[in-house]
Amino acid sequence: MKKTPPPAAEKRYPITGEVLRLNEKDKVAVIKHDNIEGFMEAMTMGFSIPEPAEWAKLREGMKIKATVVEKGDDYWVSAIEEAK
């Protein structure tokens, strides 16, 4: 009998950057972000924003600080705040 692997633990990383584009249909924000220590180098890429309340906060050109949540092969952005 095969054992089912345990569910992947969530890892969280702080992110800062600027929202360049919003894809309403897919709930993806293209963010030009700074280095995410321990996760990825600075770049511009799309991030899923699955929570409706978080999505509602976003607008193009907005500078943000937030959290990237990684779980297994999935990752998304949450806890979005406008950077001052």
PDB file of N, CA, C and O in Angstrom:
ATOM      1  N   MET A   1       0.849  -1.176   0.000  1.00  0.00           N
ATOM      2  CA  MET A   1       0.000   0.000   0.000  1.00  0.00           C
ATOM      3  C   MET A   1       0.900   1.246   0.000  1.00  0.00           C
ATOM      4  O   MET A   1       1.845   1.346   0.781  1.00  0.00           O
ATOM      5  N   LYS A   2       0.580   2.192  -0.897  1.00  0.00           N
ATOM      6  CA  LYS A   2       1.338   3.445  -0.978  1.00  0.00           C
ATOM      7  C   LYS A   2       0.909   4.392   0.127  1.00  0.00           C
ATOM      8  O   LYS A   2      -0.272   4.519   0.451  1.00  0.00           O
ATOM      9  N   LYS A   3       1.894   5.041   0.684  1.00  0.00           N
ATOM     10  CA  LYS A   3       1.591   6.066   1.681  1.00  0.00           C
ATOM     11  C   LYS A   3       1.352   7.385   0.971  1.00  0.00           C
ATOM     12  O   LYS A   3       2.071   7.729   0.032  1.00  0.00           O
ATOM     13  N   THR A   4       0.359   8.114   1.408  1.00  0.00           N
ATOM     14  CA  THR A   4       0.100   9.447   0.872  1.00  0.00           C
ATOM     15  C   THR A   4       1.066  10.409   1.549  1.00  0.00           C
ATOM     16  O   THR A   4       1.152  10.444   2.777  1.00  0.00           O
ATOM     17  N   PRO A   5       1.797  11.193   0.750  1.00  0.00           N
ATOM     18  CA  PRO A   5       2.725  12.137   1.388  1.00  0.00           C
ATOM     19  C   PRO A   5       1.961  13.176   2.195  1.00  0.00           C
ATOM     20  O   PRO A   5       0.828  13.516   1.854  1.00  0.00           O
ATOM     21  N   PRO A   6       2.566  13.677   3.254  1.00  0.00           N
ATOM     22  CA  PRO A   6       1.888  14.717   4.036  1.00  0.00           C
ATOM     23  C   PRO A   6       1.716  15.971   3.198  1.00  0.00           C
ATOM     24  O   PRO A   6       2.513  16.229   2.295  1.00  0.00           O
ATOM     25  N   PRO A   7       0.681  16.755   3.488  1.00  0.00           N
ATOM     26  CA  PRO A   7       0.491  17.990   2.732  1.00  0.00           C
ATOM     27  C   PRO A   7       1.702  18.917   2.914  1.00  0.00           C
ATOM     28  O   PRO A   7       2.332  18.956   3.971  1.00  0.00           O
ATOM     29  N   ALA A   8       1.998  19.656   1.848  1.00  0.00           N
ATOM     30  CA  ALA A   8       3.135  20.586   1.903  1.00  0.00           C
ATOM     31  C   ALA A   8       2.847  21.704   2.896  1.00  0.00           C
ATOM     32  O   ALA A   8       1.733  22.225   2.967  1.00  0.00           O
ATOM     33  N   ALA A   9       3.855  22.055   3.646  1.00  0.00           N
ATOM     34  CA  ALA A   9       3.731  23.163   4.589  1.00  0.00           C
ATOM     35  C   ALA A   9       3.821  24.486   3.832  1.00  0.00           C
ATOM     36  O   ALA A   9       4.539  24.594   2.837  1.00  0.00           O
ATOM     37  N   GLU A  10       3.101  25.473   4.302  1.00  0.00           N
ATOM     38  CA  GLU A  10       3.185  26.805   3.701  1.00  0.00           C
ATOM     39  C   GLU A  10       4.450  27.506   4.160  1.00  0.00           C
ATOM     40  O   GLU A  10       4.848  27.419   5.322  1.00  0.00           O
ATOM     41  N   LYS A  11       5.069  28.200   3.225  1.00  0.00           N
ATOM     42  CA  LYS A  11       6.186  29.082   3.535  1.00  0.00           C
ATOM     43  C   LYS A  11       5.744  30.480   3.143  1.00  0.00           C
ATOM     44  O   LYS A  11       5.003  30.651   2.174  1.00  0.00           O
ATOM     45  N   ARG A  12       6.190  31.474   3.884  1.00  0.00           N
ATOM     46  CA  ARG A  12       5.784  32.859   3.627  1.00  0.00           C
ATOM     47  C   ARG A  12       7.006  33.747   3.495  1.00  0.00           C
ATOM     48  O   ARG A  12       7.976  33.619   4.243  1.00  0.00           O
ATOM     49  N   TYR A  13       6.937  34.663   2.512  1.00  0.00           N
ATOM     50  CA  TYR A  13       8.042  35.568   2.227  1.00  0.00           C
ATOM     51  C   TYR A  13       7.500  36.980   2.026  1.00  0.00           C
ATOM     52  O   TYR A  13       6.508  37.154   1.317  1.00  0.00           O
ATOM     53  N   PRO A  14       8.121  37.987   2.628  1.00  0.00           N
ATOM     54  CA  PRO A  14       7.688  39.368   2.369  1.00  0.00           C
ATOM     55  C   PRO A  14       8.070  39.789   0.946  1.00  0.00           C
ATOM     56  O   PRO A  14       9.124  39.415   0.432  1.00  0.00           O
ATOM     57  N   ILE A  15       7.196  40.568   0.331  1.00  0.00           N
ATOM     58  CA  ILE A  15       7.429  41.063  -1.031  1.00  0.00           C
ATOM     59  C   ILE A  15       7.109  42.554  -1.072  1.00  0.00           C
ATOM     60  O   ILE A  15       6.163  43.017  -0.435  1.00  0.00           O
ATOM     61  N   THR A  16       7.909  43.295  -1.828  1.00  0.00           N
ATOM     62  CA  THR A  16       7.611  44.698  -2.127  1.00  0.00           C
ATOM     63  C   THR A  16       7.739  44.877  -3.626  1.00  0.00           C
ATOM     64  O   THR A  16       8.574  44.239  -4.267  1.00  0.00           O
ATOM     65  N   GLY A  17       6.918  45.739  -4.181  1.00  0.00           N
ATOM     66  CA  GLY A  17       6.983  45.961  -5.615  1.00  0.00           C
ATOM     67  C   GLY A  17       5.898  46.893  -6.103  1.00  0.00           C
ATOM     68  O   GLY A  17       5.242  47.586  -5.326  1.00  0.00           O
ATOM     69  N   GLU A  18       5.726  46.889  -7.425  1.00  0.00           N
ATOM     70  CA  GLU A  18       4.734  47.742  -8.079  1.00  0.00           C
ATOM     71  C   GLU A  18       3.850  46.900  -8.981  1.00  0.00           C
ATOM     72  O   GLU A  18       4.341  46.072  -9.748  1.00  0.00           O
ATOM     73  N   VAL A  19       2.540  47.116  -8.887  1.00  0.00           N
ATOM     74  CA  VAL A  19       1.572  46.421  -9.732  1.00  0.00           C
ATOM     75  C   VAL A  19       1.586  47.085 -11.108  1.00  0.00           C
ATOM     76  O   VAL A  19       1.252  48.263 -11.237  1.00  0.00           O
ATOM     77  N   LEU A  20       1.976  46.322 -12.140  1.00  0.00           N
ATOM     78  CA  LEU A  20       2.031  46.886 -13.485  1.00  0.00           C
ATOM     79  C   LEU A  20       0.750  46.642 -14.270  1.00  0.00           C
ATOM     80  O   LEU A  20       0.281  47.528 -14.984  1.00  0.00           O
ATOM     81  N   ARG A  21       0.176  45.434 -14.141  1.00  0.00           N
ATOM     82  CA  ARG A  21      -1.049  45.089 -14.871  1.00  0.00           C
ATOM     83  C   ARG A  21      -1.907  44.167 -14.014  1.00  0.00           C
ATOM     84  O   ARG A  21      -1.405  43.429 -13.165  1.00  0.00           O
ATOM     85  N   LEU A  22      -3.206  44.229 -14.257  1.00  0.00           N
ATOM     86  CA  LEU A  22      -4.151  43.354 -13.569  1.00  0.00           C
ATOM     87  C   LEU A  22      -4.942  42.569 -14.604  1.00  0.00           C
ATOM     88  O   LEU A  22      -5.499  43.154 -15.532  1.00  0.00           O
ATOM     89  N   ASN A  23      -4.996  41.252 -14.454  1.00  0.00           N
ATOM     90  CA  ASN A  23      -5.789  40.385 -15.319  1.00  0.00           C
ATOM     91  C   ASN A  23      -7.004  39.944 -14.516  1.00  0.00           C
ATOM     92  O   ASN A  23      -6.951  38.978 -13.754  1.00  0.00           O
ATOM     93  N   GLU A  24      -8.094  40.668 -14.701  1.00  0.00           N
ATOM     94  CA  GLU A  24      -9.327  40.444 -13.933  1.00  0.00           C
ATOM     95  C   GLU A  24      -9.848  39.018 -14.102  1.00  0.00           C
ATOM     96  O   GLU A  24     -10.245  38.382 -13.126  1.00  0.00           O
ATOM     97  N   LYS A  25      -9.848  38.516 -15.340  1.00  0.00           N
ATOM     98  CA  LYS A  25     -10.401  37.193 -15.626  1.00  0.00           C
ATOM     99  C   LYS A  25      -9.702  36.099 -14.826  1.00  0.00           C
ATOM    100  O   LYS A  25     -10.361  35.245 -14.233  1.00  0.00           O
ATOM    101  N   ASP A  26      -8.374  36.120 -14.808  1.00  0.00           N
ATOM    102  CA  ASP A  26      -7.599  35.066 -14.143  1.00  0.00           C
ATOM    103  C   ASP A  26      -7.170  35.423 -12.724  1.00  0.00           C
ATOM    104  O   ASP A  26      -6.560  34.608 -12.032  1.00  0.00           O
ATOM    105  N   LYS A  27      -7.493  36.659 -12.288  1.00  0.00           N
ATOM    106  CA  LYS A  27      -7.084  37.150 -10.957  1.00  0.00           C
ATOM    107  C   LYS A  27      -5.565  37.034 -10.784  1.00  0.00           C
ATOM    108  O   LYS A  27      -5.068  36.501  -9.792  1.00  0.00           O
ATOM    109  N   VAL A  28      -4.851  37.554 -11.784  1.00  0.00           N
ATOM    110  CA  VAL A  28      -3.392  37.568 -11.767  1.00  0.00           C
ATOM    111  C   VAL A  28      -2.923  39.016 -11.848  1.00  0.00           C
ATOM    112  O   VAL A  28      -3.366  39.781 -12.705  1.00  0.00           O
ATOM    113  N   ALA A  29      -2.018  39.376 -10.942  1.00  0.00           N
ATOM    114  CA  ALA A  29      -1.407  40.701 -10.946  1.00  0.00           C
ATOM    115  C   ALA A  29       0.032  40.557 -11.425  1.00  0.00           C
ATOM    116  O   ALA A  29       0.790  39.745 -10.894  1.00  0.00           O
ATOM    117  N   VAL A  30       0.409  41.350 -12.432  1.00  0.00           N
ATOM    118  CA  VAL A  30       1.802  41.384 -12.872  1.00  0.00           C
ATOM    119  C   VAL A  30       2.501  42.409 -11.990  1.00  0.00           C
ATOM    120  O   VAL A  30       2.165  43.593 -11.988  1.00  0.00           O
ATOM    121  N   ILE A  31       3.478  41.921 -11.247  1.00  0.00           N
ATOM    122  CA  ILE A  31       4.165  42.740 -10.251  1.00  0.00           C
ATOM    123  C   ILE A  31       5.650  42.799 -10.566  1.00  0.00           C
ATOM    124  O   ILE A  31       6.297  41.769 -10.760  1.00  0.00           O
ATOM    125  N   LYS A  32       6.187  44.019 -10.617  1.00  0.00           N
ATOM    126  CA  LYS A  32       7.638  44.215 -10.713  1.00  0.00           C
ATOM    127  C   LYS A  32       8.119  44.261  -9.267  1.00  0.00           C
ATOM    128  O   LYS A  32       7.914  45.249  -8.562  1.00  0.00           O
ATOM    129  N   HIS A  33       8.766  43.173  -8.835  1.00  0.00           N
ATOM    130  CA  HIS A  33       9.092  43.070  -7.414  1.00  0.00           C
ATOM    131  C   HIS A  33      10.591  43.086  -7.149  1.00  0.00           C
ATOM    132  O   HIS A  33      11.412  42.768  -8.011  1.00  0.00           O
ATOM    133  N   ASP A  34      10.905  43.467  -5.929  1.00  0.00           N
ATOM    134  CA  ASP A  34      12.277  43.446  -5.446  1.00  0.00           C
ATOM    135  C   ASP A  34      12.661  42.000  -5.142  1.00  0.00           C
ATOM    136  O   ASP A  34      11.827  41.097  -5.215  1.00  0.00           O
ATOM    137  N   ASN A  35      13.929  41.791  -4.801  1.00  0.00           N
ATOM    138  CA  ASN A  35      14.406  40.478  -4.397  1.00  0.00           C
ATOM    139  C   ASN A  35      13.532  39.937  -3.256  1.00  0.00           C
ATOM    140  O   ASN A  35      13.244  40.650  -2.294  1.00  0.00           O
ATOM    141  N   ILE A  36      13.119  38.678  -3.374  1.00  0.00           N
ATOM    142  CA  ILE A  36      12.357  38.019  -2.310  1.00  0.00           C
ATOM    143  C   ILE A  36      13.339  37.054  -1.658  1.00  0.00           C
ATOM    144  O   ILE A  36      13.570  35.951  -2.152  1.00  0.00           O
ATOM    145  N   GLU A  37      13.907  37.485  -0.552  1.00  0.00           N
ATOM    146  CA  GLU A  37      14.980  36.725   0.088  1.00  0.00           C
ATOM    147  C   GLU A  37      14.555  35.293   0.400  1.00  0.00           C
ATOM    148  O   GLU A  37      13.527  35.055   1.034  1.00  0.00           O
ATOM    149  N   GLY A  38      15.371  34.345  -0.061  1.00  0.00           N
ATOM    150  CA  GLY A  38      15.104  32.934   0.167  1.00  0.00           C
ATOM    151  C   GLY A  38      14.123  32.320  -0.800  1.00  0.00           C
ATOM    152  O   GLY A  38      13.798  31.139  -0.682  1.00  0.00           O
ATOM    153  N   PHE A  39      13.632  33.115  -1.781  1.00  0.00           N
ATOM    154  CA  PHE A  39      12.622  32.589  -2.714  1.00  0.00           C
ATOM    155  C   PHE A  39      12.978  32.859  -4.163  1.00  0.00           C
ATOM    156  O   PHE A  39      13.061  31.915  -4.948  1.00  0.00           O
ATOM    157  N   MET A  40      13.196  34.127  -4.557  1.00  0.00           N
ATOM    158  CA  MET A  40      13.542  34.438  -5.948  1.00  0.00           C
ATOM    159  C   MET A  40      14.157  35.824  -6.058  1.00  0.00           C
ATOM    160  O   MET A  40      13.980  36.685  -5.197  1.00  0.00           O
ATOM    161  N   GLU A  41      14.885  36.003  -7.150  1.00  0.00           N
ATOM    162  CA  GLU A  41      15.517  37.284  -7.447  1.00  0.00           C
ATOM    163  C   GLU A  41      14.459  38.300  -7.888  1.00  0.00           C
ATOM    164  O   GLU A  41      13.323  37.938  -8.197  1.00  0.00           O
ATOM    165  N   ALA A  42      14.849  39.569  -7.912  1.00  0.00           N
ATOM    166  CA  ALA A  42      13.961  40.632  -8.390  1.00  0.00           C
ATOM    167  C   ALA A  42      13.622  40.382  -9.856  1.00  0.00           C
ATOM    168  O   ALA A  42      14.499  40.025 -10.643  1.00  0.00           O
ATOM    169  N   MET A  43      12.367  40.566 -10.223  1.00  0.00           N
ATOM    170  CA  MET A  43      11.918  40.401 -11.608  1.00  0.00           C
ATOM    171  C   MET A  43      10.492  40.912 -11.741  1.00  0.00           C
ATOM    172  O   MET A  43       9.897  41.391 -10.776  1.00  0.00           O
ATOM    173  N   THR A  44       9.960  40.804 -12.937  1.00  0.00           N
ATOM    174  CA  THR A  44       8.562  41.137 -13.197  1.00  0.00           C
ATOM    175  C   THR A  44       7.853  39.853 -13.593  1.00  0.00           C
ATOM    176  O   THR A  44       8.276  39.161 -14.519  1.00  0.00           O
ATOM    177  N   MET A  45       6.773  39.538 -12.887  1.00  0.00           N
ATOM    178  CA  MET A  45       6.045  38.296 -13.178  1.00  0.00           C
ATOM    179  C   MET A  45       4.622  38.368 -12.648  1.00  0.00           C
ATOM    180  O   MET A  45       4.278  39.250 -11.860  1.00  0.00           O
ATOM    181  N   GLY A  46       3.803  37.427 -13.092  1.00  0.00           N
ATOM    182  CA  GLY A  46       2.425  37.360 -12.651  1.00  0.00           C
ATOM    183  C   GLY A  46       2.272  36.543 -11.385  1.00  0.00           C
ATOM    184  O   GLY A  46       2.877  35.480 -11.243  1.00  0.00           O
ATOM    185  N   PHE A  47       1.464  37.040 -10.469  1.00  0.00           N
ATOM    186  CA  PHE A  47       1.150  36.335  -9.227  1.00  0.00           C
ATOM    187  C   PHE A  47      -0.354  36.182  -9.116  1.00  0.00           C
ATOM    188  O   PHE A  47      -1.103  37.121  -9.383  1.00  0.00           O
ATOM    189  N   SER A  48      -0.787  35.009  -8.726  1.00  0.00           N
ATOM    190  CA  SER A  48      -2.194  34.768  -8.456  1.00  0.00           C
ATOM    191  C   SER A  48      -2.603  35.520  -7.183  1.00  0.00           C
ATOM    192  O   SER A  48      -1.853  35.579  -6.208  1.00  0.00           O
ATOM    193  N   ILE A  49      -3.809  36.089  -7.221  1.00  0.00           N
ATOM    194  CA  ILE A  49      -4.382  36.762  -6.040  1.00  0.00           C
ATOM    195  C   ILE A  49      -5.759  36.109  -5.828  1.00  0.00           C
ATOM    196  O   ILE A  49      -6.766  36.643  -6.295  1.00  0.00           O
ATOM    197  N   PRO A  50      -5.818  34.964  -5.133  1.00  0.00           N
ATOM    198  CA  PRO A  50      -7.063  34.194  -5.069  1.00  0.00           C
ATOM    199  C   PRO A  50      -8.158  34.767  -4.173  1.00  0.00           C
ATOM    200  O   PRO A  50      -9.335  34.480  -4.391  1.00  0.00           O
ATOM    201  N   GLU A  51      -7.805  35.560  -3.184  1.00  0.00           N
ATOM    202  CA  GLU A  51      -8.809  36.076  -2.251  1.00  0.00           C
ATOM    203  C   GLU A  51      -9.479  37.338  -2.812  1.00  0.00           C
ATOM    204  O   GLU A  51      -8.785  38.306  -3.123  1.00  0.00           O
ATOM    205  N   PRO A  52     -10.812  37.348  -2.946  1.00  0.00           N
ATOM    206  CA  PRO A  52     -11.508  38.518  -3.500  1.00  0.00           C
ATOM    207  C   PRO A  52     -11.206  39.817  -2.751  1.00  0.00           C
ATOM    208  O   PRO A  52     -11.061  40.864  -3.382  1.00  0.00           O
ATOM    209  N   ALA A  53     -11.110  39.773  -1.429  1.00  0.00           N
ATOM    210  CA  ALA A  53     -10.841  40.992  -0.655  1.00  0.00           C
ATOM    211  C   ALA A  53      -9.451  41.538  -0.958  1.00  0.00           C
ATOM    212  O   ALA A  53      -9.256  42.754  -0.987  1.00  0.00           O
ATOM    213  N   GLU A  54      -8.486  40.653  -1.184  1.00  0.00           N
ATOM    214  CA  GLU A  54      -7.135  41.088  -1.535  1.00  0.00           C
ATOM    215  C   GLU A  54      -7.121  41.672  -2.952  1.00  0.00           C
ATOM    216  O   GLU A  54      -6.501  42.707  -3.196  1.00  0.00           O
ATOM    217  N   TRP A  55      -7.809  41.000  -3.881  1.00  0.00           N
ATOM    218  CA  TRP A  55      -7.876  41.475  -5.269  1.00  0.00           C
ATOM    219  C   TRP A  55      -8.472  42.878  -5.326  1.00  0.00           C
ATOM    220  O   TRP A  55      -8.006  43.722  -6.092  1.00  0.00           O
ATOM    221  N   ALA A  56      -9.490  43.125  -4.527  1.00  0.00           N
ATOM    222  CA  ALA A  56     -10.189  44.408  -4.536  1.00  0.00           C
ATOM    223  C   ALA A  56      -9.287  45.567  -4.117  1.00  0.00           C
ATOM    224  O   ALA A  56      -9.575  46.715  -4.456  1.00  0.00           O
ATOM    225  N   LYS A  57      -8.226  45.300  -3.403  1.00  0.00           N
ATOM    226  CA  LYS A  57      -7.304  46.345  -2.949  1.00  0.00           C
ATOM    227  C   LYS A  57      -6.409  46.875  -4.063  1.00  0.00           C
ATOM    228  O   LYS A  57      -5.890  47.987  -3.963  1.00  0.00           O
ATOM    229  N   LEU A  58      -6.224  46.094  -5.118  1.00  0.00           N
ATOM    230  CA  LEU A  58      -5.199  46.394  -6.120  1.00  0.00           C
ATOM    231  C   LEU A  58      -5.633  47.377  -7.182  1.00  0.00           C
ATOM    232  O   LEU A  58      -6.803  47.437  -7.561  1.00  0.00           O
ATOM    233  N   ARG A  59      -4.660  48.155  -7.661  1.00  0.00           N
ATOM    234  CA  ARG A  59      -4.855  49.004  -8.842  1.00  0.00           C
ATOM    235  C   ARG A  59      -3.504  49.120  -9.547  1.00  0.00           C
ATOM    236  O   ARG A  59      -2.454  49.062  -8.908  1.00  0.00           O
ATOM    237  N   GLU A  60      -3.543  49.281 -10.844  1.00  0.00           N
ATOM    238  CA  GLU A  60      -2.304  49.411 -11.619  1.00  0.00           C
ATOM    239  C   GLU A  60      -1.531  50.638 -11.172  1.00  0.00           C
ATOM    240  O   GLU A  60      -2.114  51.694 -10.926  1.00  0.00           O
ATOM    241  N   GLY A  61      -0.208  50.494 -11.066  1.00  0.00           N
ATOM    242  CA  GLY A  61       0.655  51.576 -10.628  1.00  0.00           C
ATOM    243  C   GLY A  61       0.848  51.641  -9.116  1.00  0.00           C
ATOM    244  O   GLY A  61       1.654  52.428  -8.622  1.00  0.00           O
ATOM    245  N   MET A  62       0.115  50.821  -8.392  1.00  0.00           N
ATOM    246  CA  MET A  62       0.181  50.808  -6.928  1.00  0.00           C
ATOM    247  C   MET A  62       1.480  50.157  -6.453  1.00  0.00           C
ATOM    248  O   MET A  62       1.872  49.101  -6.949  1.00  0.00           O
ATOM    249  N   LYS A  63       2.135  50.793  -5.496  1.00  0.00           N
ATOM    250  CA  LYS A  63       3.300  50.197  -4.843  1.00  0.00           C
ATOM    251  C   LYS A  63       2.782  49.428  -3.633  1.00  0.00           C
ATOM    252  O   LYS A  63       1.990  49.942  -2.844  1.00  0.00           O
ATOM    253  N   ILE A  64       3.246  48.181  -3.503  1.00  0.00           N
ATOM    254  CA  ILE A  64       2.705  47.324  -2.453  1.00  0.00           C
ATOM    255  C   ILE A  64       3.797  46.701  -1.583  1.00  0.00           C
ATOM    256  O   ILE A  64       4.964  46.613  -1.967  1.00  0.00           O
ATOM    257  N   LYS A  65       3.370  46.279  -0.411  1.00  0.00           N
ATOM    258  CA  LYS A  65       4.114  45.327   0.400  1.00  0.00           C
ATOM    259  C   LYS A  65       3.088  44.259   0.738  1.00  0.00           C
ATOM    260  O   LYS A  65       1.933  44.557   1.043  1.00  0.00           O
ATOM    261  N   ALA A  66       3.530  43.009   0.679  1.00  0.00           N
ATOM    262  CA  ALA A  66       2.595  41.902   0.841  1.00  0.00           C
ATOM    263  C   ALA A  66       3.370  40.661   1.265  1.00  0.00           C
ATOM    264  O   ALA A  66       4.535  40.742   1.653  1.00  0.00           O
ATOM    265  N   THR A  67       2.708  39.522   1.185  1.00  0.00           N
ATOM    266  CA  THR A  67       3.317  38.242   1.522  1.00  0.00           C
ATOM    267  C   THR A  67       3.108  37.280   0.369  1.00  0.00           C
ATOM    268  O   THR A  67       1.990  37.122  -0.121  1.00  0.00           O
ATOM    269  N   VAL A  68       4.194  36.631  -0.069  1.00  0.00           N
ATOM    270  CA  VAL A  68       4.083  35.526  -1.016  1.00  0.00           C
ATOM    271  C   VAL A  68       3.947  34.262  -0.185  1.00  0.00           C
ATOM    272  O   VAL A  68       4.770  33.989   0.689  1.00  0.00           O
ATOM    273  N   VAL A  69       2.901  33.492  -0.465  1.00  0.00           N
ATOM    274  CA  VAL A  69       2.686  32.222   0.211  1.00  0.00           C
ATOM    275  C   VAL A  69       3.045  31.115  -0.775  1.00  0.00           C
ATOM    276  O   VAL A  69       2.532  31.083  -1.893  1.00  0.00           O
ATOM    277  N   GLU A  70       3.921  30.216  -0.362  1.00  0.00           N
ATOM    278  CA  GLU A  70       4.325  29.077  -1.186  1.00  0.00           C
ATOM    279  C   GLU A  70       3.841  27.812  -0.495  1.00  0.00           C
ATOM    280  O   GLU A  70       4.092  27.597   0.691  1.00  0.00           O
ATOM    281  N   LYS A  71       3.141  26.978  -1.259  1.00  0.00           N
ATOM    282  CA  LYS A  71       2.682  25.686  -0.726  1.00  0.00           C
ATOM    283  C   LYS A  71       2.870  24.654  -1.827  1.00  0.00           C
ATOM    284  O   LYS A  71       2.129  24.642  -2.809  1.00  0.00           O
ATOM    285  N   GLY A  72       3.861  23.793  -1.660  1.00  0.00           N
ATOM    286  CA  GLY A  72       4.171  22.819  -2.710  1.00  0.00           C
ATOM    287  C   GLY A  72       4.615  23.551  -3.959  1.00  0.00           C
ATOM    288  O   GLY A  72       5.531  24.373  -3.914  1.00  0.00           O
ATOM    289  N   ASP A  73       3.963  23.251  -5.085  1.00  0.00           N
ATOM    290  CA  ASP A  73       4.293  23.899  -6.354  1.00  0.00           C
ATOM    291  C   ASP A  73       3.492  25.175  -6.590  1.00  0.00           C
ATOM    292  O   ASP A  73       3.694  25.845  -7.602  1.00  0.00           O
ATOM    293  N   ASP A  74       2.602  25.519  -5.691  1.00  0.00           N
ATOM    294  CA  ASP A  74       1.752  26.705  -5.849  1.00  0.00           C
ATOM    295  C   ASP A  74       2.310  27.867  -5.039  1.00  0.00           C
ATOM    296  O   ASP A  74       2.964  27.677  -4.014  1.00  0.00           O
ATOM    297  N   TYR A  75       2.036  29.070  -5.524  1.00  0.00           N
ATOM    298  CA  TYR A  75       2.359  30.269  -4.762  1.00  0.00           C
ATOM    299  C   TYR A  75       1.382  31.370  -5.159  1.00  0.00           C
ATOM    300  O   TYR A  75       0.881  31.400  -6.284  1.00  0.00           O
ATOM    301  N   TRP A  76       1.122  32.265  -4.223  1.00  0.00           N
ATOM    302  CA  TRP A  76       0.192  33.361  -4.440  1.00  0.00           C
ATOM    303  C   TRP A  76       0.556  34.493  -3.502  1.00  0.00           C
ATOM    304  O   TRP A  76       1.407  34.346  -2.625  1.00  0.00           O
ATOM    305  N   VAL A  77      -0.112  35.645  -3.702  1.00  0.00           N
ATOM    306  CA  VAL A  77       0.161  36.825  -2.880  1.00  0.00           C
ATOM    307  C   VAL A  77      -1.046  37.098  -1.984  1.00  0.00           C
ATOM    308  O   VAL A  77      -2.196  37.018  -2.417  1.00  0.00           O
ATOM    309  N   SER A  78      -0.752  37.422  -0.722  1.00  0.00           N
ATOM    310  CA  SER A  78      -1.807  37.777   0.239  1.00  0.00           C
ATOM    311  C   SER A  78      -1.319  38.893   1.140  1.00  0.00           C
ATOM    312  O   SER A  78      -0.199  39.379   0.986  1.00  0.00           O
ATOM    313  N   ALA A  79      -2.154  39.295   2.073  1.00  0.00           N
ATOM    314  CA  ALA A  79      -1.809  40.361   3.046  1.00  0.00           C
ATOM    315  C   ALA A  79      -1.274  41.604   2.364  1.00  0.00           C
ATOM    316  O   ALA A  79      -0.242  42.145   2.762  1.00  0.00           O
ATOM    317  N   ILE A  80      -1.976  42.057   1.337  1.00  0.00           N
ATOM    318  CA  ILE A  80      -1.532  43.189   0.522  1.00  0.00           C
ATOM    319  C   ILE A  80      -1.826  44.514   1.228  1.00  0.00           C
ATOM    320  O   ILE A  80      -2.927  44.747   1.727  1.00  0.00           O
ATOM    321  N   GLU A  81      -0.805  45.373   1.251  1.00  0.00           N
ATOM    322  CA  GLU A  81      -0.953  46.732   1.778  1.00  0.00           C
ATOM    323  C   GLU A  81      -0.286  47.689   0.802  1.00  0.00           C
ATOM    324  O   GLU A  81       0.681  47.330   0.130  1.00  0.00           O
ATOM    325  N   GLU A  82      -0.807  48.906   0.729  1.00  0.00           N
ATOM    326  CA  GLU A  82      -0.156  49.915  -0.096  1.00  0.00           C
ATOM    327  C   GLU A  82       1.114  50.370   0.629  1.00  0.00           C
ATOM    328  O   GLU A  82       1.081  50.697   1.815  1.00  0.00           O
ATOM    329  N   ALA A  83       2.228  50.386  -0.102  1.00  0.00           N
ATOM    330  CA  ALA A  83       3.502  50.826   0.482  1.00  0.00           C
ATOM    331  C   ALA A  83       3.504  52.337   0.552  1.00  0.00           C
ATOM    332  O   ALA A  83       3.032  53.012  -0.363  1.00  0.00           O
ATOM    333  N   LYS A  84       4.024  52.854   1.615  1.00  0.00           N
ATOM    334  CA  LYS A  84       4.067  54.310   1.804  1.00  0.00           C
ATOM    335  C   LYS A  84       5.407  54.844   1.376  1.00  0.00           C
ATOM    336  O   LYS A  84       5.645  56.050   1.457  1.00  0.00           O
TER     337      LYS A  84
END
